[in-house]
Amino acid sequence: MGDTDALVKDANEVKNALSSIDWSFYSGSTGYANSGVRPFNVRRHHWYPATFVPEIPFALIEVLSSTGARVYDPFSGIGTTYFQALLLNRVPLGTEICRVSVDYTRNLLTLFDPDYEINRVRRQIHSTIEGFSAATDYTNKVPDSILMDKLEPWFHPEVFNELSFLFFEEDRSEEPHQKAAMRIVISSILMKLCAQNRGWGCVADNMLPTKDQIEESRTDGIRVFTDRLNQLLDDTQSHLKDKDGYYQKLYNKVAREPTIYHSDVRLCTSIPSNSVDLVITSPPYPEMTDYVSSQRLPYYWHGYNVGLQGEESDMNREIGARRKRGRKSSHSDYLQEMKETNERIIERVKTGGYLAYLLPILDDDKDERKNIVEDVLIDVEAHGEIHKVDDYNRVIHPTQRAHNIKWTSLDEEKISLFQKV
């Protein structure tokens, strides 16, 4: 797999197909969708800022590549491109600095195993959850690795006890699919059950909830967990029900070999040069999102602090973070970091392969970021072996925006397509 001929389709063949797609996807269209496979929405099962809609990579993968192609997202996030590639029978690859999203992707991959009995796993977890007793203090039963002192101030005491029960039971679980499902759901509900109700920016900025917020935030955490679990298992099951023997062979290969790396795209040495058929990515937009600190609560659960200190700080490797917007060098730093990134991405693409970048369209001429974003794309094309194929604009409907801070809102984005010749 990955060695067949014509894995990447001819540019003349694909331009008309891409031009005919309504890239807003607001009407419910899934894009090209010639295969009969549906996009999988990873955003339903874990909150993460500034993710792109799954229909974008889904359509690009189907149009630009063939079965067995190697599809790489250097800013993998929670695996939007990764899982569209897998479902379309391509080999998915990703690099990502946020260890929470890497853990999510790896656990979700476990649940895309076509051989496991989903309903058995559901029954096992439901049986485990029935053992919860509100009269028991579970906070002293959790693994020592969890940063409980960091987590506790964010939750109502009763909710925190319910979470502690879930932490305890997940740690005890040994069955891989059960453990994967529990990890996904626990990680996803930490933000929902959090007493800080003023948006992800407050969590990213470490603004602890007030006493009033704590008192008003009592929610049935066990019920929320159960509802999210059922949604997750139902969703994965519905996407696996029609998978064929080729998918099973592909899955066994992908599950056996490393395909998602906790690494800076610029430092990762695990993806060889000239080995990728198609790159699809939405690089960090300048000064718009704090990916790592937005996941502060799952980080604490994983046993990691969130900050700029220490060798293990993922924040130190963030490109274009929102927290940098007050620095004089923010824009020049972003451009330099993206140029380094472009270099590493391009060298990994095979001759004939494609690169698709999704970046914002900023209309305000006074916004220096407008020129910075264009300079990133100019730098891609400045590499002698790179040919610009076309641009495809997309209008973002308000309901599709992942941002909830006014100054980060966008109306349009652009997909820029390049080919390595």
Wavefront OBJ file of the C-alpha trace (Angstrom):
o trace
v 0.000 0.000 0.000
v 1.317 3.421 -0.920
v 3.366 1.975 -3.797
v 0.777 1.720 -6.572
v 0.998 3.816 -9.728
v -0.822 7.099 -10.279
v -1.541 7.766 -6.593
v -1.699 11.464 -7.415
v -4.081 12.565 -10.147
v -3.205 14.791 -13.095
v -3.626 18.553 -12.577
v -5.701 18.969 -15.725
v -8.014 16.220 -14.505
v -8.642 17.760 -11.102
v -8.990 21.498 -11.755
v -12.532 21.300 -13.100
v -13.628 19.031 -10.261
v -12.256 21.382 -7.609
v -13.739 24.460 -9.298
v -17.213 22.910 -9.190
v -17.220 22.432 -5.399
v -19.051 24.839 -3.106
v -16.265 25.185 -0.545
v -18.516 26.815 2.047
v -20.241 23.430 2.570
v -23.030 25.278 4.323
v -25.760 23.664 2.225
v -24.893 20.206 3.537
v -22.898 19.082 0.519
v -19.961 16.815 1.327
v -18.010 18.004 -1.701
v -16.916 15.666 -4.441
v -18.136 12.514 -2.626
v -17.767 10.176 -5.602
v -16.821 7.225 -3.395
v -19.990 7.047 -1.308
v -17.965 7.483 1.898
v -19.042 10.215 4.335
v -16.711 12.691 6.058
v -16.071 12.016 9.729
v -16.444 15.040 11.980
v -13.733 14.739 14.631
v -14.963 17.983 16.203
v -18.062 16.234 17.551
v -15.947 14.272 20.003
v -13.353 16.700 21.273
v -13.441 20.479 21.520
v -10.461 22.128 19.808
v -10.138 25.701 18.537
v -9.880 26.767 14.898
v -10.386 23.368 13.289
v -11.485 23.221 9.668
v -14.625 21.456 8.504
v -13.956 17.803 7.518
v -15.501 18.288 4.078
v -12.462 20.344 2.991
v -9.796 17.622 3.332
v -12.351 14.970 2.374
v -13.001 16.569 -1.022
v -9.332 17.385 -1.621
v -8.198 13.840 -0.817
v -10.788 12.264 -3.086
v -10.067 14.556 -6.006
v -6.274 14.832 -5.737
v -5.204 11.295 -4.842
v -5.963 7.618 -5.382
v -6.371 4.643 -3.064
v -3.171 3.905 -1.150
v -1.752 7.438 -1.337
v 0.144 8.846 1.647
v -1.670 11.956 2.954
v 0.151 14.190 5.417
v -1.057 17.048 7.629
v 1.921 18.781 9.287
v -0.439 20.630 11.670
v -2.639 17.650 12.386
v -4.658 19.076 15.298
v -7.282 16.538 16.350
v -6.946 14.620 13.101
v -9.455 16.162 10.699
v -7.323 15.359 7.640
v -6.022 12.158 9.219
v -9.392 10.436 9.525
v -10.751 11.551 6.158
v -7.639 9.969 4.619
v -8.133 6.743 6.560
v -11.810 6.413 5.605
v -10.946 7.069 1.959
v -8.379 4.232 2.044
v -5.297 6.446 2.069
v -2.366 6.164 4.488
v -2.723 9.061 6.988
v 0.272 10.863 8.466
v 0.400 13.752 10.916
v 2.673 15.813 13.121
v 1.327 17.885 16.007
v 2.898 19.664 18.993
v -0.184 19.467 21.242
v 0.104 16.186 23.147
v -3.607 16.262 24.035
v -4.659 16.195 20.381
v -2.068 13.508 19.587
v -3.518 11.359 22.377
v -7.024 11.965 21.015
v -5.993 10.971 17.485
v -4.272 7.789 18.637
v -7.247 6.726 20.755
v -9.734 7.518 18.010
v -7.641 5.405 15.630
v -8.090 2.508 18.084
v -11.871 2.883 17.713
v -11.630 2.745 13.910
v -10.620 -0.904 14.216
v -13.144 -2.773 12.018
v -12.849 -5.968 14.114
v -13.744 -4.883 17.632
v -17.216 -5.386 19.106
v -18.524 -1.881 19.717
v -21.604 -2.954 21.669
v -19.490 -5.136 23.988
v -17.308 -2.135 24.778
v -20.415 -0.019 25.344
v -21.802 -2.570 27.818
v -18.487 -2.804 29.648
v -18.242 0.938 30.154
v -21.898 1.320 31.123
v -21.423 -1.422 33.710
v -18.373 0.389 35.067
v -20.241 3.698 35.313
v -23.041 2.071 37.309
v -20.518 1.567 40.108
v -20.346 5.295 40.864
v -21.522 6.353 44.340
v -21.904 10.029 45.188
v -21.224 9.131 48.844
v -17.678 7.990 48.013
v -14.744 10.368 47.798
v -12.821 9.371 44.685
v -10.351 12.248 44.698
v -7.822 10.221 46.700
v -8.079 7.184 44.397
v -6.768 8.742 41.198
v -3.249 8.141 39.794
v -0.517 10.313 41.295
v 0.418 11.551 37.807
v -2.752 13.669 37.473
v -2.300 17.306 38.527
v -5.334 17.303 40.808
v -4.387 20.557 42.552
v -4.380 22.279 39.149
v -7.685 20.765 38.026
v -9.793 21.127 41.174
v -10.308 24.948 41.124
v -12.008 24.736 37.717
v -14.942 22.539 38.796
v -17.867 22.332 41.190
v -16.803 19.959 44.025
v -19.440 17.347 43.186
v -18.555 17.452 39.509
v -14.888 17.106 40.395
v -15.657 13.982 42.427
v -17.477 12.500 39.419
v -14.496 13.294 37.207
v -12.189 11.696 39.779
v -14.254 8.518 39.571
v -13.843 8.541 35.783
v -10.089 9.199 36.102
v -9.844 6.224 38.469
v -11.825 3.834 36.270
v -10.016 4.835 33.068
v -6.677 4.181 34.754
v -7.850 0.709 35.849
v -9.153 -0.253 32.427
v -6.940 -2.693 30.509
v -9.071 -3.470 27.446
v -7.636 -1.232 24.654
v -10.913 -0.178 23.028
v -12.629 0.503 26.344
v -9.660 2.547 27.539
v -9.478 4.499 24.262
v -13.192 5.367 24.387
v -12.979 6.493 28.009
v -9.890 8.645 27.348
v -11.579 10.388 24.425
v -14.751 11.132 26.335
v -13.068 12.233 29.574
v -10.805 14.599 27.660
v -13.773 16.019 25.749
v -16.016 16.723 28.760
v -13.447 18.593 30.851
v -14.200 21.840 29.030
v -17.965 21.251 29.042
v -18.085 20.584 32.793
v -15.696 23.418 33.625
v -17.202 26.198 35.760
v -15.444 28.905 33.715
v -18.260 29.629 31.251
v -16.803 32.662 29.470
v -15.150 30.831 26.589
v -11.925 29.047 25.739
v -9.865 32.249 25.932
v -10.396 32.418 29.698
v -9.164 28.851 30.108
v -6.192 29.528 27.824
v -5.354 32.634 29.864
v -5.661 30.715 33.154
v -8.570 32.816 34.463
v -9.993 30.617 37.216
v -13.791 30.624 37.648
v -15.299 32.849 40.325
v -17.126 31.516 43.368
v -20.452 32.387 41.722
v -19.496 30.503 38.573
v -18.534 27.469 40.675
v -21.845 27.510 42.549
v -23.866 27.821 39.347
v -22.029 25.109 37.437
v -23.358 21.910 39.044
v -23.966 19.454 36.198
v -24.520 15.705 36.149
v -21.042 14.746 34.969
v -21.805 11.016 34.781
v -24.787 11.674 32.502
v -22.708 13.964 30.284
v -20.031 11.259 30.065
v -22.568 8.586 29.145
v -24.243 10.734 26.486
v -20.877 11.592 24.899
v -19.782 7.949 25.016
v -22.896 6.773 23.188
v -22.486 9.503 20.568
v -18.850 8.536 20.003
v -19.507 4.819 19.648
v -22.577 5.327 17.445
v -20.648 7.683 15.170
v -17.615 5.438 14.714
v -19.835 2.381 14.226
v -21.849 4.083 11.480
v -18.656 4.962 9.590
v -17.285 1.422 9.840
v -20.345 -0.595 8.886
v -19.626 -0.696 5.146
v -15.835 -0.975 5.214
v -14.336 -3.652 2.974
v -11.327 -5.960 3.053
v -9.007 -3.283 1.682
v -9.832 -1.006 4.596
v -9.130 -3.813 7.041
v -5.663 -4.392 5.539
v -4.992 -0.664 5.509
v -6.130 -0.265 9.103
v -3.917 -3.114 10.274
v -0.948 -1.428 8.588
v -1.717 2.032 9.985
v -2.415 0.741 13.501
v 0.820 -1.268 13.515
v 3.148 1.541 12.397
v 3.616 5.076 13.782
v 1.571 7.533 11.724
v 0.864 10.396 14.135
v 3.853 12.053 15.768
v 4.032 14.359 18.782
v 6.572 16.619 17.126
v 7.188 20.005 15.588
v 6.896 19.660 11.814
v 10.293 21.343 11.533
v 11.993 18.796 13.806
v 10.284 15.529 12.914
v 12.656 13.092 11.199
v 10.231 10.172 11.022
v 8.622 11.149 7.706
v 11.251 10.747 4.961
v 11.916 13.138 2.116
v 10.010 12.482 -1.122
v 7.595 10.079 0.609
v 4.274 11.967 0.674
v 1.731 12.064 -2.150
v -0.499 14.819 -0.789
v -0.222 17.488 1.918
v -3.408 19.064 3.243
v -3.086 21.486 6.120
v -4.436 24.595 7.753
v -1.364 26.207 9.336
v -1.818 28.306 12.484
v -3.201 31.702 11.557
v -1.126 34.612 12.916
v -2.162 35.764 16.404
v -5.519 34.031 16.382
v -5.392 30.917 18.558
v -3.592 29.409 21.538
v -3.862 25.726 20.749
v -1.867 24.320 23.661
v -3.180 26.450 26.521
v -6.753 26.088 25.221
v -6.307 22.420 26.207
v -5.132 23.345 29.704
v -7.550 21.018 31.523
v -6.747 17.846 29.536
v -3.057 18.687 29.935
v -3.470 18.654 33.726
v -5.278 15.327 33.458
v -2.383 13.976 31.370
v -0.007 15.099 34.126
v 1.599 18.064 32.358
v 1.674 21.688 33.379
v 0.877 24.391 30.845
v 3.440 27.126 30.482
v 6.605 28.275 28.783
v 9.044 26.768 31.256
v 10.802 23.427 30.909
v 12.020 21.259 28.082
v 8.618 19.587 27.728
v 6.753 22.826 27.106
v 4.681 22.462 23.960
v 3.841 26.173 24.143
v 7.433 27.030 23.260
v 6.953 25.469 19.832
v 3.667 27.154 18.927
v 3.703 29.167 15.705
v 1.572 32.325 15.547
v 0.024 31.958 18.998
v -2.609 34.475 20.138
v -0.541 35.209 23.267
v 2.213 36.673 21.023
v 0.032 39.414 19.550
v 1.571 42.157 21.702
v 5.136 41.477 20.614
v 6.788 43.768 18.082
v 8.433 40.776 16.406
v 5.280 38.657 16.292
v 4.676 39.004 12.542
v 8.288 38.632 11.458
v 8.702 35.624 13.776
v 5.591 34.014 12.313
v 6.798 34.474 8.742
v 10.250 33.088 9.519
v 8.787 30.064 11.301
v 6.405 29.396 8.422
v 9.245 29.645 5.901
v 11.132 26.993 7.867
v 7.956 24.914 7.924
v 7.409 25.287 4.176
v 10.928 24.021 3.549
v 10.360 20.857 5.570
v 6.927 20.196 4.095
v 8.029 20.597 0.496
v 11.006 18.271 0.820
v 8.712 15.479 2.041
v 6.431 15.670 -1.026
v 7.074 13.404 -4.003
v 7.546 14.857 -7.449
v 4.045 15.196 -8.884
v 2.488 15.434 -5.431
v 0.184 18.221 -4.257
v 0.193 20.685 -1.362
v -3.057 22.346 -0.250
v -2.909 25.194 2.293
v -5.988 26.700 3.944
v -5.298 30.249 5.181
v -7.427 33.299 6.028
v -8.444 36.076 3.650
v -7.903 39.321 5.560
v -9.479 42.315 3.797
v -8.281 45.087 6.092
v -5.311 46.756 4.383
v -4.271 48.186 7.771
v -3.908 44.677 9.180
v -0.272 43.697 8.713
v -1.276 40.045 8.944
v -2.809 40.303 5.477
v 0.615 40.708 3.887
v 2.207 38.143 6.194
v -0.263 35.455 5.114
v 0.312 36.257 1.443
v 4.073 36.121 2.044
v 3.711 32.585 3.412
v 2.075 31.477 0.164
v 4.579 33.411 -1.959
v 7.344 31.566 -0.140
v 5.821 28.197 -1.046
v 5.776 29.103 -4.716
v 9.310 30.543 -4.509
v 10.686 27.023 -4.299
v 11.779 26.198 -7.835
v 10.071 22.810 -7.980
v 6.681 24.168 -6.846
v 3.980 25.159 -9.349
v 0.835 27.071 -8.357
v -2.263 25.228 -9.595
v -5.132 27.428 -8.403
v -6.886 29.169 -5.501
v -10.348 28.342 -4.178
v -12.121 30.827 -1.912
v -14.632 29.776 0.699
v -17.157 31.887 2.598
v -17.444 30.926 6.270
v -20.976 30.885 7.574
v -21.221 32.239 11.152
v -22.356 28.822 12.447
v -19.143 27.252 11.157
v -16.727 29.565 12.928
v -14.727 27.884 15.662
v -13.702 31.229 17.192
v -15.755 32.945 19.848
v -13.676 36.091 20.195
v -14.740 38.960 17.987
v -11.326 40.045 16.782
v -10.527 36.556 15.474
v -13.703 36.178 13.414
v -13.220 35.531 9.719
v -15.570 35.806 6.778
v -13.455 34.086 4.137
v -10.615 31.630 3.730
v -8.579 30.523 0.726
v -7.409 27.067 -0.308
v -4.167 27.458 -2.262
v -3.169 24.413 -4.279
v 0.400 23.728 -5.411
v 2.096 20.853 -7.210
v 5.701 19.683 -6.953
v 6.972 19.255 -10.488
l 1 2 3 4 5 6 7 8 9 10 11 12 13 14 15 16 17 18 19 20 21 22 23 24 25 26 27 28 29 30 31 32 33 34 35 36 37 38 39 40 41 42 43 44 45 46 47 48 49 50 51 52 53 54 55 56 57 58 59 60 61 62 63 64 65 66 67 68 69 70 71 72 73 74 75 76 77 78 79 80 81 82 83 84 85 86 87 88 89 90 91 92 93 94 95 96 97 98 99 100 101 102 103 104 105 106 107 108 109 110 111 112 113 114 115 116 117 118 119 120 121 122 123 124 125 126 127 128 129 130 131 132 133 134 135 136 137 138 139 140 141 142 143 144 145 146 147 148 149 150 151 152 153 154 155 156 157 158 159 160 161 162 163 164 165 166 167 168 169 170 171 172 173 174 175 176 177 178 179 180 181 182 183 184 185 186 187 188 189 190 191 192 193 194 195 196 197 198 199 200 201 202 203 204 205 206 207 208 209 210 211 212 213 214 215 216 217 218 219 220 221 222 223 224 225 226 227 228 229 230 231 232 233 234 235 236 237 238 239 240 241 242 243 244 245 246 247 248 249 250 251 252 253 254 255 256 257 258 259 260 261 262 263 264 265 266 267 268 269 270 271 272 273 274 275 276 277 278 279 280 281 282 283 284 285 286 287 288 289 290 291 292 293 294 295 296 297 298 299 300 301 302 303 304 305 306 307 308 309 310 311 312 313 314 315 316 317 318 319 320 321 322 323 324 325 326 327 328 329 330 331 332 333 334 335 336 337 338 339 340 341 342 343 344 345 346 347 348 349 350 351 352 353 354 355 356 357 358 359 360 361 362 363 364 365 366 367 368 369 370 371 372 373 374 375 376 377 378 379 380 381 382 383 384 385 386 387 388 389 390 391 392 393 394 395 396 397 398 399 400 401 402 403 404 405 406 407 408 409 410 411 412 413 414 415 416 417 418 419 420 421
